[in-house]
Amino acid sequence: DWVDSAVRIRTQAPHPDDDRRRHDVTDIVAEILMHTGAPTSTQFLAITTARCAPGCGADAMAWGSDFTRLLTRLIDRPITFVRTVFGPTSELGWYVGLADLDDVERVERLVATDAAWIESTGDGGGYFLPGSVDQQLWRWLC
């Protein structure tokens, strides 16, 4: 299903115009820590990842579980919370399937204005390396 295909392997390659002229590829295999519902029809997949600060992995996973439940209630979409097994060390990630661009915009509005969500992201900030948060929006083409 879409969760397995999206979570199991994610490949990133630098843009050909990247000044560093690197051509490395990162493969990621992740363990699903929590999935909050049945997959729904999706056209987009929102992915947020962050690397845990040294010594904070267990606390970050506990916070991430609470955060996943909060976000699921807020946006009313299933969320998959993962940790890397192979790939970037100590990385946690959240995968959310979104039906269409209207759904993407709806979720963005909800998280930008919800006080509990904003407070929770502040509470979790100390568990992660500064600048390590990465957000991507993938579109299914088939």
Protein Blocks (a to p, Z undefined) as FASTA:
>chain_A
ZZlmmmmpccddddfklmnlpabdcddddddfbdcbdcdddfbdcdddddddehilmmmm
mmmmmmmmmmmmmnopacdddddfbdcehiacdddddfblmlmmmmmmmmmmmmklmmmm
mmmmmmpcehkaccdddddfZZ
